[in-house]
Amino acid sequence: MEILVDIILKAGRSAVELSLFVLLPVMVVMLALMRILEARGVVDRLVAGLAPLLRPFGLTGLGVFAALQINFVSFAAPLATLTMMEQRGASDRHLAATLAMVFAMTQANTSFPMVTMGLHLGPTLLFSLLGGLMAAAATYYLLGRHLSATEAPMDETLQHRVAKDPKGVLDVINHAGAEAFKIAVGAIPMLVLSLVVVTALRQFGAIDLLTQGLTPLLVLLGIDPALILPTLTKYLAGGTAMMGVMDEMLRNGQASATLLNASAGFLIHPFDVPGVAVLISAGPRVARVWKVAALGACVGIGVRTLGHALLY
């Protein structure tokens, strides 16, 4: 019992430090910047300019907005956009393509804080865009070609706050700060639980046994066995939990910044159990096409994984 309490206290301390001293400051700045750009109409103009270029990949204007949200806000931000697309009559094919793209792209709530750990943001965002577009195109033209393409007249107007004076800007910043605080505090329970489980498994030798069993195969494939722990954590508990585990591994010298960057393609995206559960709650039609979108996401994540592996 004493060992368990010690594990819980250490995991809790690590989770709170990571959430409040790394995740929160980064998310406050990024969300405030994103929301000000929205309020000033910059995002509207960007979406309008990019929509015609990305439409051949199976994306609408709202799909472009979802891509900006996942890359620069958080993994849950596209939820409202997916709901909006469903309610405004987007076709099942467009919904599946957009969901596949979101599944395959880098999630800002993990990528930006991990810059402090040595993640190279430029290549990560570049491969995120490439993987997202490949996932959307594969879903729209191949995997989801049997889905309905019937589309109601779409209103793609983006709903957001307007900041025309200093008071409006301050209001936008305050709401962005509150949103960032909610994200950071909301991440603490999953971080604590995942770190407790991971620490306990390591303490009782389960991770060592798994690593020993898989090491020969991983070495044959040219994969570092150190990735076993963050990969299990990521796909079972989500990107924020993986970030906590990777932070601890980097501090203890069990992983390097090079390994982090080489593995970013398959570790930093919302295609995991918590991410899928959150995003398919956008609506019944979104939930119906998630399996097709998941296959498309695998294509995009594969492209990202290959890109990072070749670069690093």
N, C-alpha and C positions, 0 to 999 in steps of 0.2 A: 504493500500500500504506500509505503514511504517513497518507493521508486516512482510509482505512478504520479504521486503528488508533485514530486520534483520535476518530472517530465512535463506535467501540465503547466507548472509555474514558468519553466524556461520557455516552453512553446508560446505561452500567453505573452510573455515579455517580448519575445522576438516578433510576434504577430502585431502587437500594438506599436512597437518601434517602426516596423516596416510600413504599416498602414498610415500612421500619423506623421512620421518624419521623412518618408520617401514618397509614398503614394499621394497623400493629401496635398503637399506643396506643388507637385508637378501637375496634378489634376486641376487645382485652382487656377494656375496660370494658363494651362491649355484650354480649359473650358471657358474662362473669361475671354481669352482671345477669340475662340471660335464663336462664342455668343455675340461678341461685339461685331465681328465680321458679318454674322447673320443679320444683326440689327441694322447695320449700315448698308445692307443690300449687296455686299460683296459676294456672299455665297450664292445669292439669287443669280447674279450675273455670271458667276463661274459655272453654275449648274446649267444655265441657259446656253453658255458657250460650249460646254463639254457634251451636252446631251446629243447633239447631232453626230458628234464623233464617236460616241460610245453606243449609239443605237444599233449599229451593225453587230455588236456583241450580245444583243438581246436585252439591253438596258434602256429604261425610260429616264426621264428627268429626275423622278423620285428615286430611281435606282442609283443614279449618280450621287444624289444627296445621301443615300444610305452608305455609299462607299466613303464619302467624306466623314460621316459620323463614326464608322467603325475605325477608321484610321486616325481620327483626331479627337474623338470624344471618349467612347467606351464601347465595350462589346454589346451592351444593352441598349445603346442609343438608337440603333436602326429598328428597334421593336416598334416604336411609334410610326416610323415611316412605312414599315411593312403593313401595319394595321391600316394606315391611310391608303396605301395602294389597294388593299383588298376592298375597303369600303368604297373607294372611288371607281371600282370596276376594272382594275388591271386584269389581264388574262392570266390563266393558270401558268402558261409558259413564261410570261414575264415575272410572275411571282417566284417560280422555281429558279429562274436564272438569277434573280436578285438575291434570293436566299442562299444559293450556292456561292455567289460572290462574297456575301457577308461571312459565311462559314469559312471561306478560304483566306480571307484577308487578315492583316495584322490588327490586333485589338489595342487601342491606344492606352487603355488602363493598365496594360502590361508593358508595352513597348517603351513608352516614354519614361516610366520609372526605371526600367532596366538600362537606360542610357547611363545612369549613374553607376551601373555595374560593369560597363564596358561594351554595351551593345552599340553597334554602328547604325545610326538611325537612317541615314541616306540609302544605303543598299537595302535595308530592311523594308523601307517604304516602297522602293522601286520594285523589288520582287513581290511585295504585297499587291501592288497594282497589276503586275503581270499575271500573278497567280489568280487574282480575282477576275480579271478579264477572261482568262482561259477557262476558269470554272463556269462563268456565265455563258460563254459561247458554247462550250461542250454540252451544257444543260439545255440551252435554247435550241440548238440545231441538231443534237444527236440524242442525248438521254431523255429529253423532255419533248421530243417531236410529236409524241402521241397525245400530249396534253392539249386542252382547248386553247385556241389562239383568239377566241372571241373577246373583244374588248369594248367596254362601254366608253362613251366620250369622257376623256380623262381631264380632270382639273388638277394640274400639277403645281398649283400655287403653294408655296411653302408658308406654313404658319409659324411665326416667331415674333418676339418682341421687337419694337422699333425704338431706336435711340437717336432722336433728332436734337437733343440738347444735353448739357452736362448731367441734369437730373436723370434723364433716360439712360445715359451711359452708366451712371452709378447704380441705377436699379438693375441693369443687366448684369453688372459685375457682382452685385450682392446675390442675385439669384444663381449665378454661375458658381459662386463660392458655396452657397447652400447645397447646390447639386453635387459639387465635388466632395463636400463633407459627408453627404449621404452615401456616396459611392465608397469613400474611404472607410467610414464606420461600418457600412454594410459588408465590407470585405473581411472584417475582423473575425466573425464567427467561423467562416470557412477556413481562414488562415490558421486559426487556433486548432480547429479539429484536424486539419490536414497535417499540421506540424506535430501534433500529439501522436497521430497514427504513425507518421513516418518515423518519428523519434523512437516510439515504442517498438516498431518493427526492426529498426536498426539496433536498438538496445538488446533485443532478444534474439538477434542473429538471423532474422528472416531475410533481410535485404542481402546479407552476405551469402546466404545459401542460394538465393535467386541469382545473384551476380556470378557466383562460381558455376552454376549450372548453365548460364547463358553465355558466359565469356568466350568459350571456344567458337561458338557460332558467330558471335558478334565480331571477334577478331578476324574470322574468316571473311566476313562481309566488310571489314574495314571500319567498324563502328566502335566508338569508345564505350566500354562497359559502364563508365560513370554516368551515361545517359539513362540507364535503366530507372533509377530513382525519380529524376524529374519527369521522365516520360510517363511513368505510372501515375504520378501525382497529377500531372497535367490532364490526362484523359479521364481520370476518375473524379478529380476535385476541381479542375478548372485552371485557367491561366494565372489567376492571382495566387492560388496555392502553389503552383509551380514556381512562381517568382520568389515566394518565400523560401522554398527548398533550394532553389538555385543560389539565392543570396547567401544562405548558410553554407552551401558547398564552396562558393567562391571565397568566403571568409576563412574557411577551414583548409583551403588549398586543394580540395577534392575536384575542382573544375577550374578552367581558365576562361579568360575573355574570348580567346580564339574558339574554344569549344562552344561557348555560348552563341557566338555569331554563326558558327557552322551549323548549329542545330536550330537556329531561329525559325527556319522554314517550316518545321513540323512541330515546334513547341509553342509558337506565339500566334494563335488564332482561336476563335471561339468554337471550333468544332470539337467539343468535348461534352461529357454528360450534362454538366450544369448549363453550358452555353446553348446546346440544342434545346434543352427543356425550357429555357427562357425565351428563345427566339421563336419557337413554334407556337408559343402561346399568343402570338400576334392575331390569330384568327383561325377559323375552321378551314378555310381554303389553304392558308399557309401550312397548317398542320397536315393537310392531305398530300401536299407535294414535297414534304421534307425528305422522303426517301430518295426521290429523284435528285433533289438538291444535294443530298449527302454524297451521292455518286459523283456529281459534278464537282463538289468541293474536294473530293479525293484527287481529281485531276489537277485542280489548282494548287493544292498543297504539295502534290508531287512535283509540279513545276517549281514551286518555291524551294522545296527541299533540295532539288537538283542544283538550282541556282546558287544557294548558300554553300552547298558542299563543294561546288566547283570554284567558287570565289575564295573560300577559306580552307 
